[in-house]
Amino acid sequence: MFNFLPAFKPFESLLRFLSEYGFWQHIINFCSSFDGLDERMIFAIGQATDETIYMLILSTFWGTLLGLPLGILLYTTRKGQILSSPLINSVLSFITNIFRSIPFIILIAWIQPFTMITMSLLTGVKTYLGTDAAIVPLSIGVAPLIARMIENALLDVPKGLIEAARSMGATPMQIIKKVLLPESLPLIINSMTITLITLTGYIAMVGAIGSGGLGQIAIKFGYTDNKIAITNVVLIILVIIVFAIQFIGNSIVKRVTHH
C-alpha cells in the first residue's frame, strides 16, 4: 500500500525528459513572465500532480474495497431481498449515514488518532501528515459514498431477473455475481466516475493539512503567497484530470452497456 510513491513520478519524469531539449528554455522563459511560475515551481507542480494521481488511485482502491461489499449488503439485506435482515440493514444504514453526514474536512480531523495508529502499524511512523497518511481519511470518506451508489445501482436491476435466478435454485452469492453485478455494471461504472470526480475534490482539500498534491501547492503558494498564476495552473490541471476521468468513465460505460 505504501512507499510506492518514490517510483510513481510520471509527470515529474516527463518534465525532466523535456528539460533535456532546447525548446525547454523557451517554455521556462514564457512561464517566468507570470509571477512565481519559475522552473523550480514547474517541477513542484509536476511532483504535486503525481501525488494527486497517486492518492486518487490508492484511495479509490481502498474506498472501493470498503464500499463495494457494504453497498451490496445494504441492498441484499433490505426487506424482501435475497439476504433480508431488517436489523443488519438498519445498523449498516445507520453507520453509512453517519459517515456520509460528516463534512470531509471535519472527518480528517476526527479520525486523526485512527490515521496515526494506522500509519504507525503500517510504516512505523506515527503521523497524520503526508501523502500516504492522507489515503486513510480519503478511503474512509469515500467508502460510504461508493456504498450508497452501489446500492442505488443494484436497485435498478429488474426484480424479475432475481426471482428467475432464485426459482432456478441460484444461491445468494451466485445471484450477486451472475445477476446483480453484471446487470448493474453500467450504472456502477457511471457512479464510480462521479465518485472519482468527488474524490479529486477531497484530495485537493487534504492539501490544507500538509498532505501534498495540487491542493497544497494552490494553498501554500497560490493563496498564501498570492501568486494567482500558480493557482490558475493548478486549477487547469485539476479540470483536465476531471475531464479525463469523465471521458474514460463514459467510454467504459459505452463498452459494457449491452441494452
Secondary structure, 3 states (H helix, E strand, C coil): CCCCHHHCCHHHHHHHHHCCCCHHHHHHHHHHCCCCCCHHHHHHHHHHHHHHHHHHHHHHHHHHHHHHHHHHHHHHCCCCCCCCCHHHHHHHHHHHHHHHHCCHHHHHHHCHHHHHHHHHHHHCCCCCCCHHHHHHHHHHHHHHHHHHHHHHHHHCCCHHHHHHHHHCCCCHHHHHHHHHHHHHHHHHHHHHHHHHHHHHHHHHHHHHHCCCHHHHHHHHHHHCCCCHHHHHHHHHHHHHHHHHHHHHHHHHHHHHCCC
